[in-house]
Amino acid sequence: MGNYNQTSTDFILLGLFPSSRNGLFLFILIVFIFLMALVGNLSMILLIFLDIRLHKPMYILLSQLSLMDLNYISTTVPKMAYDFLLANKSISIIGCGIQSFFFLTMACAEGLLLASMAYDRYVAICFPLHYPIRISKRVCILMITGSWIMGSINSCAHTTYILSIPYCQSRAINHFFCDVTVMLTIACIDTTVYEYTVFLSTTLFLLLPFIGIAFSYGRVLLAVYRMNSAEGKKKAYSTCSTHLTVVSFYYAPFVYTYLRPRFLRTPTEDKVLAVFYIILTPMLNPIIYSLRNKEVIGALRRVTQRISPVKM
């Protein structure tokens, strides 16, 4: 740690990769995952934009999920890769604030958006006749806008706090990005009260939406169980299992990390869990939704045929 003691205002991100062959292998793997996430989410956004049959609330919400995932992974991985390649782990306090702001905005907004997607499926399966009224395009836009705005407000409050408190010790952040809770460990003031606000935010933007999603899918599974149509059951189970897979990968490590007291957390465990909700989830989402969704696969075929060159 001695090499990181600085008198400047810059922070030091200790990173994810060890200085060994294992570190190089992890670096290549993370970059590969990043590129897959980049291509997958961009493709999903373009596909939904280009195919008019996907201009439905469910897919509009899905396109926003891809946009959030795209911003989410781009907030952390490029900086992490840059630090590893150039062996320059410093980041300015302003840079740290910007990274923290976008990370928290995406994290909270995605948590709320996933809850909106669960509500969309709940209404579609349990109240199919009311679906056009309850989930109109106007309602869909309101849910999306609300997710972005609430995520931004929450993020702005936390970012303002971490930029205003004094820091001491080595100014070394034992993580691969500017995580608010990890930055508190190098603060020169007592942050106990603020840690309660982190707990409150995690409860409001992650735990409560997760409980809402669990309740929605409990009702959905009950409705599916009562269906007479075997084909309808199969389609409903496929849709629900897809969304529940995404939800589990996102919420479980996130909630487990941020709802635990600081003394129960370790830097290594925090980094491993962060890989799940920051790096793996944005890569898996477009794969899960495209492979398990016949409408998306059909749209991909139509768009591919439309843009492919005409045979001579």
C-alpha positions as CSV (number, residue, x, y, z in Angstrom):
1,M,0.0,0.0,0.0
2,G,3.0,2.3,0.5
3,N,3.3,3.0,-3.2
4,Y,-0.1,4.5,-3.3
5,N,0.3,7.2,-0.6
6,Q,-0.1,10.5,-2.3
7,T,-0.4,14.1,-1.2
8,S,-2.5,15.0,-4.3
9,T,-6.3,14.9,-4.4
10,D,-6.4,12.0,-6.8
11,F,-7.7,8.6,-5.7
12,I,-6.1,5.3,-6.5
13,L,-8.3,2.4,-7.8
14,L,-6.6,-0.8,-6.7
15,G,-8.5,-2.6,-9.4
16,L,-9.7,-6.2,-10.1
17,F,-6.8,-7.8,-11.8
18,P,-3.7,-9.1,-10.0
19,S,-0.3,-8.5,-11.4
20,S,0.3,-12.0,-12.8
21,R,-0.7,-14.2,-15.7
22,N,-4.0,-14.8,-14.0
23,G,-4.6,-11.0,-14.1
24,L,-3.9,-11.0,-17.8
25,F,-6.3,-13.8,-18.4
26,L,-9.0,-12.1,-16.3
27,F,-8.4,-8.8,-18.3
28,I,-8.9,-10.6,-21.6
29,L,-12.0,-12.3,-20.4
30,I,-13.5,-9.1,-19.0
31,V,-12.8,-7.2,-22.3
32,F,-14.4,-10.0,-24.2
33,I,-17.5,-9.9,-22.0
34,F,-17.6,-6.1,-22.4
35,L,-17.5,-6.4,-26.2
36,M,-20.3,-9.0,-26.1
37,A,-22.4,-6.7,-23.9
38,L,-21.7,-3.8,-26.2
39,V,-22.7,-5.6,-29.4
40,G,-25.6,-7.4,-27.7
41,N,-27.3,-4.3,-26.2
42,L,-26.7,-2.1,-29.2
43,S,-28.2,-4.8,-31.4
44,M,-31.2,-5.1,-29.2
45,I,-31.8,-1.3,-29.2
46,L,-31.5,-1.2,-33.0
47,L,-33.6,-4.2,-33.5
48,I,-36.5,-2.8,-31.5
49,F,-36.1,0.5,-33.2
50,L,-36.1,-0.9,-36.7
51,D,-38.9,-3.5,-36.4
52,I,-42.3,-2.0,-36.0
53,R,-43.8,-5.2,-34.6
54,L,-41.6,-4.7,-31.5
55,H,-43.0,-1.2,-30.9
56,K,-44.9,-2.5,-27.9
57,P,-44.6,-1.5,-24.2
58,M,-42.8,-4.7,-23.3
59,Y,-40.1,-4.2,-25.9
60,I,-39.9,-0.4,-25.3
61,L,-39.0,-1.3,-21.7
62,L,-36.6,-3.9,-22.9
63,S,-34.8,-1.3,-25.2
64,Q,-34.4,1.0,-22.1
65,L,-33.0,-1.9,-20.2
66,S,-30.4,-2.4,-22.9
67,L,-29.6,1.3,-22.9
68,M,-29.1,1.3,-19.2
69,D,-26.9,-1.8,-19.4
70,L,-24.9,-0.2,-22.1
71,N,-24.2,2.9,-19.9
72,Y,-23.8,0.7,-16.8
73,I,-20.9,-1.4,-18.1
74,S,-19.3,1.5,-20.0
75,T,-19.1,3.5,-16.8
76,T,-16.6,1.1,-15.2
77,V,-14.9,-1.4,-17.6
78,P,-13.1,1.1,-20.0
79,K,-11.5,2.9,-17.1
80,M,-10.6,-0.5,-15.5
81,A,-9.0,-1.7,-18.8
82,Y,-7.1,1.6,-19.2
83,D,-5.7,1.4,-15.7
84,F,-4.5,-2.2,-16.3
85,L,-2.9,-1.5,-19.7
86,L,-1.1,1.7,-18.7
87,A,-0.5,0.8,-15.1
88,N,-2.0,4.2,-14.1
89,K,-4.5,3.6,-11.4
90,S,-5.2,7.2,-10.4
91,I,-8.5,9.0,-10.9
92,S,-9.3,12.6,-10.0
93,I,-12.0,13.4,-7.4
94,I,-14.1,14.9,-10.2
95,G,-13.6,11.8,-12.3
96,C,-14.6,9.6,-9.4
97,G,-17.7,11.7,-8.8
98,I,-18.7,11.4,-12.4
99,Q,-18.2,7.6,-12.4
100,S,-20.1,7.3,-9.1
101,F,-23.0,9.4,-10.4
102,F,-23.5,7.4,-13.6
103,F,-23.1,4.1,-11.7
104,L,-25.7,5.0,-9.1
105,T,-28.1,6.4,-11.6
106,M,-28.0,3.3,-13.7
107,A,-28.2,1.0,-10.7
108,C,-31.3,2.6,-9.2
109,A,-33.0,3.3,-12.6
110,E,-32.5,-0.3,-13.7
111,G,-33.9,-1.6,-10.4
112,L,-37.0,0.5,-10.9
113,L,-37.2,-0.5,-14.6
114,L,-37.1,-4.2,-13.8
115,A,-40.0,-3.7,-11.4
116,S,-41.9,-1.9,-14.3
117,M,-41.2,-4.9,-16.6
118,A,-42.6,-7.2,-13.9
119,Y,-45.7,-5.1,-13.6
120,D,-46.1,-5.2,-17.4
121,R,-46.0,-9.0,-17.4
122,Y,-48.3,-9.2,-14.4
123,V,-51.0,-7.1,-16.2
124,A,-50.5,-8.9,-19.5
125,I,-51.0,-12.3,-18.0
126,C,-53.5,-11.7,-15.1
127,F,-55.6,-8.9,-16.8
128,P,-55.1,-9.4,-20.6
129,L,-58.3,-7.5,-21.5
130,H,-57.2,-4.4,-19.4
131,Y,-53.6,-4.5,-20.8
132,P,-54.1,-1.8,-23.5
133,I,-55.5,0.6,-20.9
134,R,-53.2,-0.1,-17.9
135,I,-50.0,-0.4,-20.0
136,S,-50.5,2.2,-22.7
137,K,-47.6,3.9,-24.4
138,R,-48.1,6.9,-22.2
139,V,-47.9,4.8,-19.1
140,C,-44.9,3.0,-20.5
141,I,-43.1,6.4,-21.1
142,L,-44.0,7.6,-17.6
143,M,-42.5,4.4,-16.0
144,I,-39.3,4.9,-18.0
145,T,-39.1,8.6,-17.3
146,G,-39.8,8.0,-13.6
147,S,-37.0,5.4,-13.4
148,W,-34.4,7.8,-15.0
149,I,-35.4,10.8,-12.9
150,M,-35.6,9.0,-9.5
151,G,-32.3,7.2,-10.2
152,S,-30.7,10.6,-11.1
153,I,-32.0,12.4,-8.0
154,N,-30.8,9.6,-5.7
155,S,-27.4,9.5,-7.4
156,C,-27.0,13.2,-7.3
157,A,-27.6,13.2,-3.5
158,H,-25.0,10.5,-2.8
159,T,-22.4,11.9,-5.2
160,T,-22.7,15.4,-3.7
161,Y,-22.0,13.9,-0.3
162,I,-18.9,11.9,-1.3
163,L,-17.5,14.9,-3.1
164,S,-17.9,17.1,-0.1
165,I,-16.3,15.0,2.7
166,P,-12.6,15.1,3.5
167,Y,-10.4,12.0,2.8
168,C,-7.3,10.8,4.4
169,Q,-5.0,7.8,4.7
170,S,-3.6,6.5,1.4
171,R,-6.6,7.6,-0.7
172,A,-6.5,4.1,-2.2
173,I,-10.0,2.7,-3.1
174,N,-9.9,-1.1,-2.8
175,H,-12.2,-1.7,-5.7
176,F,-12.2,-1.4,-9.5
177,F,-14.6,1.6,-9.6
178,C,-15.5,4.5,-7.2
179,D,-18.0,2.6,-5.0
180,V,-19.6,5.0,-2.5
181,T,-19.5,2.5,0.4
182,V,-15.8,1.6,-0.2
183,M,-14.9,5.3,-0.3
184,L,-16.4,5.8,3.1
185,T,-13.6,3.6,4.5
186,I,-11.0,6.3,3.7
187,A,-13.1,9.2,4.9
188,C,-11.7,11.4,7.8
189,I,-15.0,11.9,9.4
190,D,-17.6,9.7,11.0
191,T,-20.0,8.5,8.3
192,T,-22.3,6.4,10.4
193,V,-25.4,8.6,9.8
194,Y,-24.7,8.6,6.0
195,E,-24.4,4.8,6.0
196,Y,-28.0,4.7,7.2
197,T,-29.0,6.7,4.1
198,V,-27.2,4.2,1.9
199,F,-29.2,1.4,3.6
200,L,-32.4,3.4,3.1
201,S,-31.6,4.0,-0.6
202,T,-30.8,0.3,-1.2
203,T,-34.1,-0.6,0.5
204,L,-36.2,1.8,-1.6
205,F,-34.6,1.3,-5.0
206,L,-33.6,-2.4,-4.8
207,L,-35.3,-4.3,-2.0
208,L,-38.8,-2.9,-2.3
209,P,-38.8,-3.3,-6.1
210,F,-37.6,-6.9,-5.7
211,I,-40.4,-7.6,-3.2
212,G,-42.8,-6.1,-5.7
213,I,-41.4,-8.3,-8.5
214,A,-41.7,-11.4,-6.2
215,F,-45.3,-10.5,-5.4
216,S,-46.1,-9.9,-9.1
217,Y,-44.7,-13.2,-10.2
218,G,-46.4,-15.0,-7.4
219,R,-49.7,-13.8,-8.8
220,V,-48.6,-14.6,-12.3
221,L,-47.6,-18.1,-11.5
222,L,-50.9,-18.6,-9.7
223,A,-52.8,-17.3,-12.8
224,V,-50.7,-19.5,-15.1
225,Y,-51.4,-22.6,-13.0
226,R,-55.2,-22.0,-13.5
227,M,-54.9,-21.7,-17.3
228,N,-56.6,-24.4,-19.4
229,S,-54.4,-23.8,-22.4
230,A,-51.1,-25.8,-22.4
231,E,-49.7,-23.5,-25.1
232,G,-50.6,-20.5,-23.0
233,K,-49.0,-22.0,-19.9
234,K,-45.8,-22.7,-21.9
235,K,-45.6,-19.2,-23.2
236,A,-46.3,-17.6,-19.8
237,Y,-43.7,-19.8,-18.1
238,S,-41.1,-19.0,-20.7
239,T,-41.7,-15.2,-20.4
240,C,-41.6,-15.3,-16.5
241,S,-38.6,-17.6,-16.3
242,T,-36.7,-15.2,-18.6
243,H,-37.4,-12.2,-16.5
244,L,-36.8,-14.0,-13.2
245,T,-33.4,-15.1,-14.4
246,V,-32.5,-11.5,-15.2
247,V,-33.9,-10.3,-11.9
248,S,-32.0,-12.9,-9.9
249,F,-28.6,-12.1,-11.5
250,Y,-29.1,-8.4,-10.8
251,Y,-30.8,-8.0,-7.4
252,A,-29.3,-10.9,-5.4
253,P,-25.6,-9.8,-5.4
254,F,-26.5,-6.1,-5.3
255,V,-28.8,-6.4,-2.2
256,Y,-26.4,-8.9,-0.5
257,T,-23.6,-6.4,-0.9
258,Y,-25.3,-3.1,0.2
259,L,-27.6,-4.3,2.9
260,R,-24.8,-5.9,5.0
261,P,-23.0,-3.9,7.7
262,R,-19.5,-2.8,6.7
263,F,-17.7,-5.0,9.2
264,L,-19.2,-8.1,7.5
265,R,-17.9,-7.2,4.0
266,T,-14.5,-7.9,2.5
267,P,-12.9,-6.2,-0.5
268,T,-12.5,-9.4,-2.4
269,E,-16.1,-10.5,-1.9
270,D,-17.3,-7.0,-2.9
271,K,-15.3,-7.1,-6.2
272,V,-16.6,-10.6,-7.1
273,L,-20.2,-9.7,-6.4
274,A,-19.8,-6.4,-8.4
275,V,-18.6,-8.4,-11.4
276,F,-22.1,-10.1,-11.4
277,Y,-24.3,-7.0,-11.4
278,I,-21.9,-4.6,-13.3
279,I,-20.3,-6.9,-15.9
280,L,-22.1,-10.2,-16.3
281,T,-25.7,-9.0,-16.2
282,P,-25.3,-6.4,-19.0
283,M,-23.8,-9.2,-21.2
284,L,-26.4,-11.8,-20.2
285,N,-29.6,-9.7,-20.6
286,P,-29.7,-9.4,-24.4
287,I,-28.7,-13.1,-24.8
288,I,-31.4,-14.3,-22.4
289,Y,-34.1,-12.1,-24.0
290,S,-33.2,-12.9,-27.6
291,L,-32.7,-16.6,-27.2
292,R,-35.9,-17.2,-25.2
293,N,-38.1,-14.8,-27.2
294,K,-39.6,-16.0,-30.5
295,E,-40.8,-12.4,-31.4
296,V,-37.2,-11.1,-31.0
297,I,-35.8,-13.9,-33.1
298,G,-38.4,-13.3,-35.8
299,A,-37.7,-9.6,-35.8
300,L,-34.0,-10.4,-36.2
301,R,-34.7,-12.5,-39.2
302,R,-36.9,-9.8,-40.8
303,V,-34.3,-7.0,-40.2
304,T,-31.5,-9.2,-41.5
305,Q,-33.4,-10.0,-44.7
306,R,-34.2,-6.3,-45.1
307,I,-30.6,-5.0,-44.8
308,S,-28.8,-7.9,-46.5
309,P,-27.5,-7.2,-50.0
310,V,-29.7,-8.3,-52.9
311,K,-28.3,-11.4,-54.7
312,M,-27.2,-10.8,-58.2
